[in-house]
Amino acid sequence: MSKKRGPLQFAEKIISEGRLPASGTVAVSFDIPKQLILMEAKEWGAKLIVVGSHGVRGLTRLLLGSVSETVAAHALCSVEVIRHSPK
């Protein structure tokens, strides 16, 4: 039986095969996610941020906002957006 690989496992494979350093830090905060991601990336001196996207459109996106879009627009480093693909 083959093991199905998701976006997280794919990202881990790219990082490990490229011998790139990865942070093992887990941040728990009550800040707004997009602000927290940008703040932490700046503090760490991140060279790449990988974020997921649910692909939400319309009124829901307008009301909830887009974390990945804000991070991509305001980050001081490269941002890779991984889109959710329906099964």
C-alpha positions as CSV (number, residue, x, y, z in Angstrom):
1,M,0.0,0.0,0.0
2,S,1.5,3.4,-1.0
3,K,1.5,6.3,1.4
4,K,-0.4,9.3,0.1
5,R,1.7,12.5,0.4
6,G,0.1,15.9,1.1
7,P,1.4,19.4,0.7
8,L,3.2,19.4,4.1
9,Q,5.1,16.2,3.3
10,F,6.0,17.6,-0.1
11,A,7.3,20.8,1.5
12,E,9.3,18.8,4.0
13,K,10.9,16.7,1.2
14,I,11.9,19.9,-0.7
15,I,13.5,21.4,2.4
16,S,15.3,18.2,3.4
17,E,16.6,17.4,-0.1
18,G,17.8,21.0,-0.6
19,R,19.6,20.9,2.7
20,L,17.8,24.1,3.8
21,P,17.6,25.0,7.4
22,A,14.1,24.7,8.8
23,S,12.7,26.2,12.0
24,G,11.3,23.8,14.6
25,T,9.6,26.6,16.5
26,V,5.9,26.5,17.0
27,A,4.3,29.9,17.8
28,V,1.0,30.0,19.7
29,S,-0.5,33.5,19.9
30,F,-3.9,35.2,19.8
31,D,-2.7,37.8,17.2
32,I,-4.3,38.0,13.8
33,P,-2.7,35.2,11.8
34,K,-1.4,37.3,8.9
35,Q,0.2,39.8,11.3
36,L,1.7,37.0,13.3
37,I,3.2,35.2,10.3
38,L,4.8,38.5,9.0
39,M,6.1,39.4,12.4
40,E,7.7,36.0,13.1
41,A,9.2,35.8,9.6
42,K,10.8,39.2,10.0
43,E,12.1,38.3,13.5
44,W,13.6,35.0,12.3
45,G,15.1,36.5,9.2
46,A,13.1,34.1,7.1
47,K,14.1,33.6,3.4
48,L,10.9,31.7,2.5
49,I,7.3,31.5,3.9
50,V,5.1,28.7,2.8
51,V,1.4,29.2,3.4
52,G,-1.7,27.3,2.3
53,S,-4.7,28.6,0.5
54,H,-8.3,27.2,0.7
55,G,-9.2,28.9,-2.6
56,V,-12.2,30.6,-0.9
57,R,-14.0,33.1,-3.2
58,G,-16.8,35.6,-3.1
59,L,-18.5,36.9,0.1
60,T,-16.8,34.4,2.4
61,R,-13.4,35.6,1.3
62,L,-14.5,39.3,1.6
63,L,-15.7,38.7,5.2
64,L,-12.8,36.5,6.3
65,G,-9.9,38.1,4.4
66,S,-7.1,36.2,2.8
67,V,-4.1,35.4,5.0
68,S,-2.0,34.0,2.1
69,E,-2.7,37.1,-0.1
70,T,-1.7,39.5,2.7
71,V,1.4,37.6,3.5
72,A,2.5,37.4,-0.1
73,A,1.9,41.1,-0.6
74,H,3.7,42.3,2.6
75,A,6.4,39.7,3.3
76,L,10.1,40.8,3.2
77,C,11.0,37.4,1.7
78,S,9.7,35.0,-0.9
79,V,6.3,33.4,-0.3
80,E,5.1,30.1,-1.7
81,V,1.3,29.6,-1.7
82,I,0.1,26.0,-1.8
83,R,-3.4,25.7,-3.1
84,H,-5.9,23.2,-1.7
85,S,-6.9,20.8,-4.3
86,P,-10.3,19.1,-3.9
87,K,-10.2,15.3,-3.6
